[in-house]
């Protein structure tokens, strides 16, 4: 099994029928978007208003009243991602969905996520 996070991300997008390149470009257009794309870790995230879940996937936008980080995609070394979380501005929540976007949204306290 390949452990290159970039290949894992590409495989996920292929299975989901979505375009990794398009979503990376959308997030890159967001001045507050975060993209890490390396062999050990792929992360796509942005600030969100945690209670307005319908806005989470609008990757080009980040609201002025953001209170959380939305993790659009995370593949690879979770411990590395948790260590890198200290480099980001701190919000109260970490927001995400598991699987192929039909799972219910989740919110975790940001302090539980950071190492």
ABEGO torsion letter per residue (X at the ends): XBABAAAAAAAAAAAAGBBAAAAAAAAAABAABBBBBBAABBBBBBBBBAABAAAAABAABBBAABABBBBABBBEBAAAAAAAAAABBBBABBBBBBEAGABBBBBBBAAAABX
